[in-house]
Amino acid sequence: MRLDFLVANATGLSRKDAKRALSAGEVSVDGEVCRKGAVKLAAGQQVTLRGQVLTLPADRYLMLHKPTGVVCATEDSEHLTVLSLLPPDLRPGLVVVGRLDLDTTGLLLLTTDGQWSHRVTSPRRHCPKTYRVGLAEPMTEDALGALKRGVTLRNDPKPAVATDAVPVTERVIDLTITEGRYHQVKRMVAAVGNRVCTLHRLSIGKVELDAALAPGEYRPLTTDEIASLG
């Protein structure tokens, strides 16, 4: 871990202010003043700022019910971001685990644990994600079968396969995929001659969107939920 990263994340300072503290000789590593933010810290080394020992806060793992019209970004000049839905003290260091489109709603995971995020989103893990899909036209049995056998997407030679496709109503299905290609659900539905009108993520792996969360609300993940994805 870089020294400037620890100083910023353990104190809440901006990277710019952390570098100023380093340049001013206010940071020490094992009792020795260190002004180089790029220094790599070894396990067990003690870092202090103006004599106060610095430690990183515990990682945070959150579930958020993403509403429509909110982007999965840290900053955006045109739309609200998912981070803007959270209290300011929860935002630092959070990353979105598997983004959703502007018009897609439902389960969104956020964390400060980069390794955990990578494990959840890694294509090698084949983590299932289930979406409730509202359709422009009724979905036929033949089309459902095609989705489960695999469909060819435009400009993509590798077939996209749904691990499950379950009808809910005439124009609503629950679709489960294990990949994360660009606009994959919308493109798969288009490939069988239909169109997505609404898209809502219900679950990632064994973690389901908490029914008690209204759009825009969040809660911490439980220990079991974290372990099931990590």
C-alpha positions as CSV (number, residue, x, y, z in Angstrom):
1,M,0.0,0.0,0.0
2,R,1.3,3.5,-0.9
3,L,1.9,5.9,2.0
4,D,-0.2,8.7,0.5
5,F,-3.1,6.3,0.1
6,L,-3.0,5.3,3.7
7,V,-2.7,8.9,4.9
8,A,-5.7,10.1,2.8
9,N,-8.0,7.1,3.6
10,A,-7.1,6.9,7.3
11,T,-7.8,10.7,7.9
12,G,-10.4,11.7,5.3
13,L,-7.9,14.2,3.8
14,S,-8.0,14.8,0.1
15,R,-5.0,13.4,-1.8
16,K,-3.9,17.0,-2.3
17,D,-3.9,17.7,1.5
18,A,-2.3,14.4,2.2
19,K,0.6,15.3,-0.1
20,R,0.9,18.7,1.7
21,A,1.2,16.9,5.0
22,L,3.9,14.7,3.6
23,S,5.8,17.6,2.1
24,A,5.6,19.4,5.4
25,G,7.2,16.5,7.3
26,E,4.2,15.8,9.3
27,V,4.1,12.1,8.5
28,S,6.4,9.5,10.0
29,V,6.9,5.8,9.3
30,D,8.2,3.8,12.2
31,G,9.3,7.0,13.8
32,E,11.2,8.4,10.8
33,V,9.8,11.4,8.9
34,C,8.8,10.4,5.3
35,R,8.0,12.9,2.6
36,K,7.5,10.5,-0.3
37,G,3.9,9.5,-0.8
38,A,4.8,6.8,-3.3
39,V,6.7,4.8,-0.6
40,K,5.3,1.2,-0.3
41,L,4.4,0.2,3.2
42,A,5.2,-3.2,4.5
43,A,2.9,-5.1,6.8
44,G,3.2,-4.0,10.4
45,Q,4.8,-0.6,9.8
46,Q,3.4,2.2,11.9
47,V,2.4,5.5,10.3
48,T,1.7,8.7,12.3
49,L,0.4,12.1,11.3
50,R,1.5,14.8,13.8
51,G,2.2,12.1,16.3
52,Q,-1.2,10.3,15.9
53,V,-1.1,6.7,14.8
54,L,-3.1,6.2,11.5
55,T,-5.2,3.1,10.8
56,L,-7.5,2.4,7.9
57,P,-11.2,2.2,8.8
58,A,-12.9,-1.2,8.3
59,D,-14.1,-1.9,4.8
60,R,-17.8,-1.1,4.1
61,Y,-20.2,-3.3,2.2
62,L,-23.6,-1.8,1.2
63,M,-26.7,-2.8,-0.6
64,L,-28.6,0.0,-2.3
65,H,-31.9,0.0,-4.1
66,K,-31.0,2.0,-7.2
67,P,-33.8,4.2,-8.6
68,T,-34.1,5.1,-12.3
69,G,-32.4,8.3,-13.4
70,V,-29.3,7.8,-11.2
71,V,-25.9,7.0,-12.7
72,C,-23.4,4.6,-11.3
73,A,-20.5,7.1,-11.1
74,T,-18.7,9.2,-8.5
75,E,-19.4,12.4,-10.4
76,D,-21.7,13.4,-13.2
77,S,-22.6,16.9,-14.5
78,E,-26.1,15.9,-15.7
79,H,-27.5,13.3,-13.3
80,L,-27.5,12.4,-9.7
81,T,-25.0,9.7,-8.8
82,V,-25.6,6.6,-6.6
83,L,-23.1,8.1,-4.1
84,S,-25.2,11.2,-3.7
85,L,-27.9,9.0,-2.2
86,L,-25.6,8.1,0.7
87,P,-24.5,10.2,3.7
88,P,-21.2,12.1,3.1
89,D,-19.4,10.1,5.7
90,L,-20.1,6.8,4.0
91,R,-19.0,7.9,0.5
92,P,-15.2,8.0,0.7
93,G,-13.5,5.1,-1.0
94,L,-16.7,3.4,-2.2
95,V,-16.8,1.7,-5.6
96,V,-19.8,0.3,-7.5
97,V,-19.7,-3.5,-7.8
98,G,-21.3,-4.2,-11.2
99,R,-22.9,-1.1,-12.7
100,L,-26.5,-0.6,-13.8
101,D,-27.6,1.6,-16.7
102,L,-29.3,5.0,-16.0
103,D,-32.8,3.5,-16.6
104,T,-32.2,0.2,-14.8
105,T,-33.3,-0.1,-11.2
106,G,-32.7,-2.6,-8.4
107,L,-29.9,-4.2,-6.5
108,L,-26.6,-2.4,-6.4
109,L,-23.6,-3.3,-4.3
110,L,-21.0,-0.8,-3.1
111,T,-17.8,-1.5,-1.2
112,T,-14.4,-0.1,-0.2
113,D,-12.9,-3.6,-0.6
114,G,-11.4,-3.7,-4.0
115,Q,-10.4,-7.4,-3.9
116,W,-13.9,-8.4,-2.9
117,S,-15.4,-6.3,-5.7
118,H,-13.0,-7.9,-8.2
119,R,-14.1,-11.4,-7.0
120,V,-17.8,-10.6,-7.4
121,T,-17.4,-9.2,-10.9
122,S,-14.7,-11.5,-12.3
123,P,-15.9,-13.3,-15.4
124,R,-14.2,-16.5,-14.1
125,R,-16.6,-16.6,-11.2
126,H,-19.7,-16.8,-13.3
127,C,-21.7,-15.1,-10.6
128,P,-25.4,-15.3,-11.5
129,K,-27.5,-12.1,-11.7
130,T,-31.2,-12.2,-12.0
131,Y,-33.2,-9.4,-13.6
132,R,-37.0,-8.8,-13.8
133,V,-37.6,-7.7,-17.4
134,G,-40.7,-5.8,-18.6
135,L,-41.3,-6.5,-22.3
136,A,-42.9,-4.6,-25.2
137,E,-44.5,-7.8,-26.5
138,P,-45.5,-11.2,-24.9
139,M,-42.6,-13.6,-24.6
140,T,-43.2,-16.8,-26.4
141,E,-42.1,-20.3,-25.2
142,D,-39.9,-20.5,-28.3
143,A,-38.2,-17.2,-27.4
144,L,-37.7,-18.3,-23.8
145,G,-36.1,-21.5,-25.1
146,A,-33.8,-19.6,-27.4
147,L,-32.6,-17.4,-24.6
148,K,-31.7,-20.5,-22.6
149,R,-30.0,-22.2,-25.5
150,G,-28.0,-19.1,-26.4
151,V,-28.6,-16.2,-28.8
152,T,-26.1,-14.4,-31.1
153,L,-25.7,-10.7,-30.3
154,R,-25.0,-8.1,-32.9
155,N,-21.2,-7.6,-33.4
156,D,-20.5,-10.3,-30.9
157,P,-19.5,-13.8,-32.2
158,K,-19.9,-15.6,-28.9
159,P,-23.5,-16.6,-28.1
160,A,-25.1,-15.2,-24.9
161,V,-26.8,-17.7,-22.8
162,A,-29.4,-17.3,-20.0
163,T,-29.0,-19.8,-17.2
164,D,-32.7,-19.4,-16.6
165,A,-35.7,-17.5,-18.1
166,V,-38.9,-17.8,-16.2
167,P,-42.2,-16.1,-17.2
168,V,-43.8,-14.0,-14.5
169,T,-46.7,-12.6,-16.6
170,E,-47.3,-12.4,-20.3
171,R,-45.0,-9.4,-20.7
172,V,-42.6,-9.9,-17.7
173,I,-39.9,-12.5,-17.3
174,D,-37.1,-13.2,-14.7
175,L,-33.8,-13.6,-16.6
176,T,-30.6,-15.0,-15.1
177,I,-27.2,-14.5,-16.7
178,T,-23.7,-15.1,-15.5
179,E,-21.9,-12.6,-17.7
180,G,-21.8,-8.8,-17.8
181,R,-21.5,-7.8,-21.4
182,Y,-22.6,-4.3,-22.6
183,H,-26.4,-4.0,-22.4
184,Q,-26.5,-7.7,-22.4
185,V,-30.1,-8.3,-21.3
186,K,-31.5,-5.7,-23.7
187,R,-29.5,-7.2,-26.6
188,M,-30.5,-10.7,-25.7
189,V,-34.2,-9.8,-25.7
190,A,-33.8,-7.9,-29.0
191,A,-32.2,-11.0,-30.5
192,V,-35.4,-12.9,-30.0
193,G,-37.5,-10.2,-31.6
194,N,-38.7,-8.3,-28.5
195,R,-37.8,-5.1,-26.6
196,V,-37.0,-4.3,-23.0
197,C,-39.2,-1.6,-21.5
198,T,-38.1,-1.9,-17.9
199,L,-35.2,-3.6,-16.2
200,H,-34.8,-4.3,-12.5
201,R,-32.0,-6.4,-10.9
202,L,-33.4,-8.7,-8.2
203,S,-30.2,-10.5,-7.1
204,I,-26.5,-11.1,-7.4
205,G,-25.4,-14.6,-6.4
206,K,-27.3,-15.5,-3.2
207,V,-27.8,-11.8,-2.3
208,E,-31.3,-10.6,-3.0
209,L,-32.6,-7.0,-2.9
210,D,-34.1,-6.4,0.5
211,A,-37.8,-5.9,0.0
212,A,-37.8,-3.4,2.8
213,L,-35.6,-0.9,0.9
214,A,-37.5,1.7,-1.1
215,P,-35.8,3.2,-4.2
216,G,-32.8,5.2,-3.0
217,E,-32.5,3.5,0.3
218,Y,-29.5,1.3,1.4
219,R,-28.3,-0.9,4.2
220,P,-25.1,-2.7,5.2
221,L,-24.7,-6.2,3.9
222,T,-24.8,-8.9,6.5
223,T,-21.7,-11.0,7.3
224,D,-23.3,-14.0,5.5
225,E,-24.1,-11.9,2.5
226,I,-20.5,-10.7,2.2
227,A,-19.1,-14.2,2.6
228,S,-21.5,-15.7,0.0
229,L,-20.1,-13.4,-2.7
230,G,-16.5,-13.3,-1.5
